[in-house]
Amino acid sequence: MIIKHWKKTFKDGFSKGYLIYFFIVVFLTLVIGLSIFLTLIYNKETKSFEIVKKDLNSTLADTFLGVGATYIAGGLVPVLITYGFGTSYLKHRTSRKIQILKVRIMEEKNKGNSLEQKIKIQNMEKNLKTLEQKNKLDHKIYRLSFYTLVGIGCFFVLLTLIFTYI
């Protein structure tokens, strides 16, 4: 039971849209990390890239700090943007549609009993049932991929602390 729950959570948390965002953040982080690293090892006097042995720890610490901060920002920004929004809005919008459809069905029933109106009422009742089913569904925003980015970012910040104090 627990394995099925985690399997579903993982599958929903890394669906197509979330995976695209995840890889965009990973790509941007790699670009930022490489640019920080190459900027730090570039020697302006000789116009070449060289790693100075005594500055290696600070160079790696600065690079990891930039990478970690980018991962954390890439994970926290969508969490903060989507927190509290979307779920209640979708539910209220669907419930408003249900109320409007119920009123329209009552109006059509009061108008008369022609064949066209009966067909129209049946179609409206089918739409009402589908909207009620949709309203019962839990509109959830899965944030597992965002939290994974924050976790990776915290790991790189921890590496920064390690390289700083070595």
N, C-alpha and C positions, 0 to 999 in steps of 0.2 A: 504494500500500500504506500509506504513512504517512498520507495524507489519510483513508483509510478508518478507520485506527486513531483519529485525532483526532476524526473525525466520530462514531464510536461512543463515544469517551470523553466528548465534549460531550453527546451524546444521553443517555447513562447518568448523567452528572453533573448534568444539569438535568432529571431526570425529574419526574413530578408531585409527589411528596412533597418532593423537594429544592426545587422551585420554590415550593411553598407556604411552606416554611420561609424561603427567600430573601426572598420578598416580605413576610413577617411581620417579619423583621429590618429590611428597608428601611423599612417603615411605622413601626416603633418608633423607628428612627433619625431619621426625619423629624420625628416628634413630639418627641423629645428635643432635636433641633437647634433646632426652632422655639421650644420652651419656653425653652431657654437664651438664644436670641437675643432673644426678647420680654422675658424677665426682665431682660436687660442694658440694653435700650433704654427700659424703663419708668421714667418720672420720677415719683417718689412725691410730690414737692411739687406739681406741676401735674396729677398723675393723668392723664397722657397719654403716648403713645409718641413719643419724639423721639430722633433719632440725633445725637449730638454728634460733630462732625467730627474733633476731636482724639482721641477714644476709639474711632474706627471700627476701626482695626487691631487693638486689643486685644479689641474685641467680636467681630470676625470670627475672631480666633485662638482665643478661648475657645469659640466656637460650633463651629469646625472640630475642635478638640480633643475636645469632647464627642461629636461625630458620629463621628470616627475611632475613638475608644475604644469606642463602641458597636458599630461595624462589626467591629472586631478581636475584641471579646468575643463577638459573635454568631457569628463564624466559628471562633474557637478552642475555645469550649466544646464544641460537638458533636464536633470533631476529637479533643479530649482524652477525651471520654466514650466514643467509639466506637473509639479506638485500641487494638488488641489484643483487644477484646471482639467477640463476634458471629461472627467468621469461624471460629475454632477451635471454639467452642461448637457451632455448627451442624454442623460436620463430625463432631465426636465424637458428637453426638446421633444423626445419621443412621447412623453406623457401629455404634452400640449397637443401633439398630433392626434393622440388617442381621444382626447376630449373633443377636439374639433370634429373628428370623424363620427363620434357618438351623436353629437348634435345634428350633423348632416343626415345621419341614418334616421333619427327621430323625425326630422323635417320631411324626409322622403316618405316615411310611413304615414305621416299625416296628410300628405297631398292626395293620394288616391291609390287605386289598385290596378293600374294598367300593367301590361306585360313588361314594358320597358322599365317601369319603375321597380318591378320585382327583381328583374335582372340586375338593375343598378344597385338595389339594396343588397342582393347576394354578393356582388363584387365588393361593395363597401364593407360588408361583414367579413369577407375573406381578408381584406386589407387590415381590418381591425384585429383579427386574430393574429396575423403576422406581426403587427405592431406590438401587440401585447406580449407575444413571445420574445420579440426583440427587447422590450422593456425589462423583461425578467432576466435577461442575460446580464452578467456582470461585466461592465465596461471597465476593463483593467488595463493599466499602462504597465507593461513589464519593464523593470528597470535593471535587470540583472546585468546586461551588457554595460550599462553606465557604472554600476557598482564595481564591475570587473576593471574598468578603466581607472577608477579611483583607487582600487587595490593595487594595481600595477604602478600607479603614480606614487603611492605610499611606499612601495618597495624601492623605487628609485630614490626617493627622498631618504630612506633609510640607508641606501648605499652611499648617498652623499654624506651623511653623517659619519659613516664608517671611513670613507676616504678622507674626510676632513681631519679626523683625529688619529689617523695612522701616521 
